[in-house]
Amino acid sequence: MAWGGAMLLSAWGLYLILRIGPLNKPATSRDKWFMDPFVWVVGVSLVLGIYVWVRIAQNVWATAVQLGAIGVVEVFLIVATVVVGLLMMLAEWVAPPAFFQVLGFKRFPVFILLVGWAMIASALPVSVGYHDVRFVTVAANSAAPATLDRAETPTSLLVRWLQHLPSGSFGPGPSGARRGIPLVLVSTAGGGVKAAYWTSLVLDCVLQQRPVAPPCRDRASGRDETDQVLAGSGASGGSFGLATYVAHAARSLPDPTDGENWVAARLGGDYLAAELAWEVAVELPRAFMRFSPGMDRAEVSERAWQQSWESGPWTPSWGHATWSTSPAEDHGPMTEGFFAQWERGGSPGGRPVPLLLLNGTSVANGCRFNTSALDGNGNDHGAPPGQAPVAPCPSNDAVEGAPPPDPVLSATIDLEDFLCGVGDERRVDVRLSSAVMLSARFPFVSPSGRIRACGAPQQATFVVDGGYLDNSGAASI
């Protein structure tokens, strides 16, 4: 934000200096155009805009941290103003081509040409699957099984929870009476990174052995009580907070931020800036030129979340102004398989984790999109091989030739039904960051995520923010 504001103030400051300074003298001929302060302002603004554009294309995450979300918007508006101004000058100062003069145009038809260009570009082929959800895949002929061997039912979920309770949980208490243990269900609403931060902070306060917030630290029980949580349901930012807490609690090694505010280290970044920068600097030109940048803005956000687990949120510094690269690679706990984490928590010696219900919304029919290990619609792993894909919501009717489903969550589409083979590859999992993004895709900031059906790749489901259907997360829990 500070850098973007500095650019804005610099552009206007230069303009004012030139307007009142010695350069503000009328030019006597066209060879004195460089003395016009307007030319200086336009030139400096274009140079700064091109520099920022190149930096975003090279390292969108570091550049976005330097600018901040507001700074990104400021730079975009500066460049857009200059470009629109130059187009207006073109329309006024350049005679239209002969063809347009014959049609009666007295000015260069900039607007008509832009509209025509946009219409032609919209009909051109683009990279297939640009906004597809990222799956963890293996070769179709691979013997590796799907990560999720069996989706959970409410019964199997409760049995697993009971089996992983600490020994003696139900033994006699100090008075000799049989004691119980709380079964905790969590629902958390959406609300951007603020909702994510407070979700993780409250769960840390209530459940962790050493909470990071001082008021909670004085009342801590002295033991990790995460295993008392059966399931947590969220939407949008609430889902982000749930996944962040579970990733923290499930680590086999102590978190390097223990003793510090790990919540701030993982969720203290500006995750909107990178996504916004990619949208205005890369995807907006892509709408006219149809090039393939390699990743969409949803993936940019996912990688920004992943980066927070590697080195924490980036802090802008003068060193970031130099040319530096940050390879777009998948590292850290947020890149772990969503279903793999659940499977490992249920294995002997694994750290049990709560069932995550990350709620999205299906665009086509307004149904719940359930990202969890729970079989919500009664179709474990979709249709049998060779048959049609699972019946679409809202009816959740049985697939022809298959036993009728027994839905747990009405009007629901399950992500686990899409763990299957499509073309030359098999989907076996999604990264934790991708699972969260399925619950937090808020158009037009984030694109809807496309998931092709297993038995019919031409059919697709498009997923957006869970807040469109239920922003509280309470319905699923």
C-alpha positions in Angstrom: 0.0 0.0 0.0 2.8 2.4 0.9 4.6 1.8 -2.4 1.4 2.2 -4.4 0.7 5.5 -2.6 4.2 6.6 -3.2 3.8 6.0 -6.9 0.6 7.9 -7.0 2.0 10.9 -5.1 5.2 10.8 -7.2 3.2 11.0 -10.5 1.1 14.0 -9.3 4.1 15.6 -7.6 6.1 15.5 -10.8 3.2 16.9 -12.7 2.8 19.9 -10.3 6.6 20.6 -10.3 6.7 20.6 -14.1 3.6 22.8 -14.3 5.1 25.5 -12.1 8.7 25.0 -13.0 10.9 26.3 -15.8 9.9 23.5 -18.2 6.4 25.0 -18.3 7.0 27.1 -21.3 5.1 27.0 -24.5 6.8 25.0 -27.2 7.3 26.9 -30.5 7.5 23.8 -32.6 6.9 20.1 -32.6 10.5 19.4 -31.9 10.0 20.8 -28.4 7.4 18.2 -27.4 9.6 16.8 -24.7 9.3 20.1 -22.9 5.6 19.6 -22.3 5.0 18.5 -18.6 2.1 16.3 -19.8 4.6 14.2 -21.8 6.8 13.8 -18.7 4.0 12.7 -16.5 2.7 10.2 -19.1 6.2 8.9 -19.7 7.0 8.4 -16.0 3.7 6.8 -15.4 4.1 4.4 -18.3 7.6 3.4 -17.2 6.4 2.8 -13.6 3.4 0.8 -14.9 5.6 -1.4 -17.2 8.1 -2.0 -14.4 5.3 -3.1 -12.0 3.7 -5.3 -14.8 7.0 -7.0 -15.4 7.6 -7.5 -11.7 4.1 -9.0 -11.3 4.7 -11.4 -14.2 8.0 -12.4 -12.7 7.1 -12.6 -9.0 3.5 -11.7 -8.3 3.7 -12.6 -4.6 6.7 -10.4 -3.6 5.5 -7.5 -5.7 2.0 -7.7 -4.3 3.4 -7.6 -0.7 5.3 -4.4 -1.7 2.2 -2.7 -3.1 -0.6 -4.0 -1.0 -4.1 -4.5 -2.3 -4.8 -0.7 -2.4 -1.5 0.0 -4.0 -2.3 -2.6 -6.8 -5.5 -0.7 -7.5 -3.8 2.6 -7.5 -1.1 1.5 -10.0 -3.8 0.0 -12.2 -5.8 3.2 -12.2 -2.7 5.3 -13.0 -1.8 3.1 -16.0 -5.5 2.8 -17.1 -5.8 6.6 -17.0 -2.7 7.1 -19.1 -3.8 4.4 -21.6 -7.3 5.8 -22.0 -5.8 9.3 -22.3 -3.5 8.2 -25.1 -6.4 6.5 -26.9 -8.4 9.7 -26.7 -5.4 11.6 -28.1 -5.3 9.0 -30.9 -8.9 9.5 -31.7 -8.6 13.3 -31.8 -5.2 13.9 -33.4 -4.9 11.0 -35.9 -7.0 11.0 -39.1 -9.1 7.8 -39.5 -8.0 5.4 -42.3 -9.5 5.9 -45.7 -11.9 2.9 -45.2 -13.5 4.6 -42.2 -13.5 8.0 -43.9 -15.6 6.4 -46.6 -18.0 5.2 -43.9 -18.3 8.8 -42.6 -16.0 8.6 -39.6 -14.4 12.0 -38.8 -12.3 10.6 -35.9 -10.2 7.5 -35.4 -12.8 4.9 -34.3 -10.9 3.7 -31.2 -13.9 2.5 -29.3 -15.3 0.5 -32.2 -12.0 -1.2 -32.9 -11.6 -2.1 -29.2 -15.1 -3.7 -29.2 -14.4 -5.5 -32.4 -11.1 -6.8 -31.0 -12.8 -8.0 -27.8 -15.5 -9.8 -29.8 -12.9 -11.6 -32.0 -10.7 -12.5 -29.0 -13.7 -14.0 -27.2 -14.1 -16.4 -30.1 -10.5 -17.5 -30.2 -9.5 -20.8 -28.6 -7.9 -20.5 -25.1 -5.9 -22.9 -23.0 -8.2 -25.8 -22.0 -8.8 -26.0 -18.3 -7.4 -22.6 -17.3 -9.7 -22.4 -14.3 -9.8 -26.1 -13.5 -9.3 -27.1 -9.9 -5.9 -28.4 -9.2 -5.9 -32.1 -8.4 -3.0 -34.4 -7.3 -2.9 -36.9 -10.1 -1.1 -40.1 -11.1 -0.9 -41.9 -14.4 -4.0 -43.7 -15.4 -2.2 -47.0 -15.6 -0.6 -46.5 -12.2 -1.2 -49.1 -9.5 -1.4 -46.4 -6.8 -4.8 -46.5 -5.2 -6.9 -43.4 -4.6 -5.9 -41.6 -1.5 -9.4 -41.8 0.0 -10.2 -45.6 0.2 -13.6 -45.1 1.7 -15.6 -42.0 2.4 -16.9 -41.6 6.0 -20.5 -42.0 7.2 -21.7 -40.4 10.4 -21.5 -43.9 12.1 -17.9 -44.5 10.9 -16.9 -41.0 11.9 -18.2 -41.4 15.4 -16.5 -44.8 15.8 -13.2 -43.4 14.6 -13.5 -40.5 17.1 -14.2 -42.9 20.0 -11.3 -45.1 19.1 -8.8 -42.3 19.1 -9.8 -40.7 22.4 -7.1 -40.8 25.1 -7.1 -44.0 27.2 -9.1 -43.5 30.4 -11.3 -40.8 29.0 -14.4 -42.6 30.3 -13.0 -44.0 33.5 -14.2 -43.1 36.9 -13.7 -39.6 38.1 -12.4 -38.3 41.4 -15.7 -39.0 43.1 -16.0 -42.5 41.7 -18.7 -41.6 39.2 -18.3 -42.4 35.6 -17.1 -39.4 33.7 -17.6 -38.4 30.1 -15.7 -36.3 27.6 -17.0 -33.4 25.5 -17.8 -34.0 21.9 -17.2 -30.7 20.2 -18.7 -29.5 16.9 -17.5 -26.3 15.3 -19.1 -24.0 12.7 -17.4 -20.8 11.6 -18.6 -18.1 9.2 -17.0 -16.6 6.2 -15.5 -13.1 6.2 -12.2 -13.1 4.4 -8.8 -13.3 6.2 -10.3 -11.7 9.3 -12.6 -14.6 9.7 -9.7 -17.0 9.1 -7.5 -15.3 11.7 -10.2 -15.3 14.4 -11.2 -18.8 13.7 -7.7 -20.1 14.2 -7.1 -17.8 17.2 -10.3 -18.9 19.0 -9.6 -22.6 18.4 -6.0 -22.1 19.6 -7.3 -20.4 22.7 -9.9 -23.1 23.5 -8.0 -26.2 22.5 -4.2 -25.8 22.5 -1.9 -26.6 25.4 0.0 -23.2 25.0 -2.4 -20.6 23.5 -0.7 -17.7 21.8 -3.2 -15.1 23.2 -2.2 -13.9 26.7 -5.7 -13.9 28.1 -6.1 -17.6 27.0 -2.6 -18.6 28.2 -3.6 -17.9 31.8 -6.6 -20.2 31.6 -5.1 -23.0 29.5 -5.8 -26.5 30.6 -2.2 -27.6 30.0 -3.2 -30.3 27.4 -4.1 -30.4 23.7 -7.8 -31.0 23.5 -8.1 -31.0 19.7 -9.1 -34.6 19.8 -12.4 -33.6 21.4 -13.5 -31.9 18.2 -15.4 -34.4 16.0 -15.9 -32.0 13.0 -15.6 -28.4 11.9 -17.7 -26.8 9.2 -16.9 -23.5 7.6 -17.4 -21.3 4.5 -14.9 -18.9 2.8 -12.6 -17.3 5.3 -13.9 -19.6 8.1 -12.8 -22.6 6.1 -9.4 -21.1 5.7 -9.1 -20.7 9.4 -10.3 -24.2 10.1 -7.8 -25.7 7.7 -5.0 -23.5 9.1 -5.7 -24.7 12.6 -5.9 -28.3 11.6 -2.6 -28.1 9.7 -1.0 -26.6 12.7 -2.4 -29.1 15.2 -1.6 -32.1 12.9 2.1 -31.4 12.5 4.3 -34.3 13.6 7.1 -31.9 14.6 6.7 -28.9 16.8 5.8 -25.8 14.9 8.9 -23.5 14.6 6.6 -20.6 15.7 5.7 -22.3 19.0 6.1 -19.7 21.7 5.2 -17.0 19.2 1.9 -16.0 17.6 1.8 -18.7 15.0 -1.7 -17.5 13.9 -0.2 -14.2 12.9 2.7 -16.0 11.2 0.4 -18.1 9.1 -2.5 -15.7 8.5 -1.0 -12.2 8.8 -0.3 -11.7 5.1 -2.2 -9.7 2.5 -3.5 -12.6 0.4 -5.9 -10.4 -1.6 -3.1 -8.3 -3.2 -1.4 -11.1 -5.1 -4.7 -12.4 -6.6 -5.8 -8.9 -7.5 -2.4 -8.0 -9.1 -2.6 -11.2 -11.3 -6.1 -10.3 -12.3 -5.5 -6.8 -13.5 -1.9 -7.2 -14.8 -2.1 -10.7 -16.4 -5.7 -11.9 -16.8 -7.2 -8.6 -18.1 -4.7 -8.4 -21.0 -5.3 -12.1 -21.5 -8.9 -11.4 -22.3 -7.7 -9.5 -25.4 -4.6 -11.4 -26.4 -5.6 -15.0 -25.3 -2.1 -16.0 -24.2 -1.6 -18.7 -21.5 0.1 -17.4 -18.4 0.3 -20.9 -16.9 -1.8 -20.3 -13.7 -4.9 -18.4 -12.8 -5.5 -16.1 -9.9 -7.0 -18.8 -7.8 -3.7 -20.7 -8.0 -1.9 -17.5 -7.2 -3.9 -17.3 -3.9 -3.3 -20.9 -3.1 0.5 -20.5 -3.5 0.4 -17.3 -1.3 -1.2 -19.3 1.5 1.4 -22.1 1.0 4.2 -19.5 1.2 3.1 -18.4 4.7 4.1 -21.9 6.0 7.5 -21.6 4.5 8.7 -18.3 5.7 5.7 -16.5 7.1 4.0 -13.5 5.4 6.6 -11.5 3.4 7.6 -8.1 4.8 8.3 -5.4 2.2 11.8 -4.1 2.2 14.1 -2.2 -0.2 15.7 -5.5 -1.1 12.4 -6.6 -2.7 12.7 -3.7 -5.2 15.6 -5.6 -7.0 15.1 -8.4 -9.4 14.4 -11.5 -7.5 12.5 -14.7 -8.3 10.2 -16.9 -6.2 9.6 -20.2 -8.0 5.9 -21.3 -8.1 6.5 -24.6 -6.3 4.4 -26.6 -3.9 6.0 -26.8 -0.5 4.8 -26.8 3.1 1.9 -28.2 5.1 -0.7 -26.4 3.0 0.4 -28.5 0.0 -0.3 -31.8 1.8 -3.1 -33.9 0.4 -6.5 -33.0 1.9 -7.7 -36.6 2.0 -4.2 -37.9 2.8 -4.2 -35.9 6.0 -7.5 -37.4 7.0 -6.3 -41.0 6.2 -3.0 -40.5 8.1 -4.9 -39.1 11.2 -6.9 -42.4 11.3 -3.9 -44.7 11.0 -2.1 -46.2 14.1 0.3 -43.6 15.4 -1.2 -40.8 13.5 -2.4 -37.5 15.0 -6.2 -37.5 14.9 -7.7 -34.5 13.2 -11.3 -33.2 13.1 -13.3 -33.9 10.0 -13.3 -30.8 7.9 -16.5 -29.8 6.1 -15.4 -27.0 3.7 -18.6 -25.7 2.1 -18.7 -24.3 -1.4 -21.6 -23.6 -3.8 -22.3 -25.1 -7.2 -23.0 -22.4 -9.7 -25.3 -24.3 -12.0 -27.8 -25.4 -9.4 -27.1 -23.6 -6.2 -26.3 -26.8 -4.3 -23.8 -27.3 -1.6 -20.4 -28.5 -2.7 -19.0 -30.6 0.1 -15.2 -30.7 0.4 -14.7 -33.3 3.0 -14.0 -37.0 3.7 -17.7 -37.4 4.5 -19.9 -39.1 1.9 -22.6 -36.4 1.9 -24.7 -37.5 -1.0 -24.6 -41.2 -0.6 -22.4 -41.9 -3.7 -19.1 -43.1 -2.4 -16.5 -42.3 -5.1 -19.2 -41.5 -7.7 -20.6 -43.9 -10.3 -19.2 -47.5 -10.8 -16.7 -47.8 -13.7 -18.3 -47.5 -17.1 -21.5 -45.9 -15.9 -22.7 -42.3 -16.0 -21.5 -39.8 -13.4 -23.3 -39.4 -10.2 -26.7 -37.8 -10.4 -26.5 -34.1 -10.1 -28.0 -32.2 -7.2 -30.6 -31.2 -6.1 -32.5 -34.5 -6.4 -29.6 -36.8 -5.6 -31.4 -39.5 -7.5 -29.9 -42.9 -7.9 -27.6 -43.5 -10.8 -29.3 -45.9 -13.3 -28.3 -49.4 -12.4 -26.8 -48.5 -9.0 -28.4 -48.8 -5.5 -30.2 -45.7 -4.4 -28.0 -43.2 -2.5 -28.6 -42.4 1.2 -27.6 -38.8 1.4 -26.5 -37.4 4.7 -26.5 -33.8 3.5 -29.4 -33.0 1.1 -28.8 -31.2 -2.1 -25.1 -31.9 -2.0 -22.3 -32.6 -4.5 -19.2 -34.3 -2.9 -15.6 -33.6 -3.9 -14.7 -37.2 -3.1 -17.0 -38.3 -6.0 -14.5 -36.7 -8.4 -11.5 -38.8 -7.2 -11.4 -40.9 -10.4 -9.9 -41.2 -13.8 -10.2 -38.5 -16.5 -8.4 -39.0 -19.7 -4.8 -40.2 -19.2 -4.7 -39.5 -15.5 -6.3 -40.4 -12.3 -7.2 -37.9 -9.6 -6.2 -39.1 -6.2 -6.3 -36.0 -4.0 -6.3 -32.2 -3.8 -3.9 -30.1 -1.9 -5.1 -28.5 1.4 -4.8 -25.1 -0.2 -6.9 -26.1 -3.2 -9.5 -27.7 -0.9 -9.8 -24.3 1.0 -10.0 -22.4 -2.3 -13.1 -24.5 -3.2 -14.9 -22.9 -0.3 -13.5 -19.4 -0.8 -13.9 -18.5 -4.5 -15.6 -15.2 -4.4 -16.3 -13.8 -7.9 -15.1 -11.6 -9.4 -12.0 -11.6 -7.1 -11.6 -15.3 -7.6 -12.8 -17.3 -10.6 -15.2 -20.2 -10.2 -13.4 -23.5 -10.2 -14.3 -26.0 -12.9 -14.3 -29.8 -12.1 -14.9 -32.2 -15.0 -17.1 -35.2 -14.3 -15.5 -38.6 -14.2 -17.6 -40.6 -16.6 -18.4 -37.6 -18.8 -15.6 -35.1 -19.1 -17.7 -32.8 -21.2 -19.9 -32.3 -18.1 -18.5 -30.0 -15.5 -19.3 -28.6 -12.1 -18.4 -25.0 -11.3 -17.8 -24.1 -7.7 -17.8 -20.7 -5.9 -17.8 -19.4 -2.4 -19.8 -21.3 0.2 -21.3 -18.1 1.5 -23.6 -18.0 -1.4 -25.6 -20.9 0.1 -24.7 -20.8 3.8 -22.1 -18.4 5.1 -22.4 -19.7 8.7 -21.2 -23.3 8.1 -23.9 -24.3 10.5 -26.2 -26.2 8.1 -23.6 -28.9 7.4 -22.5 -29.4 11.0 
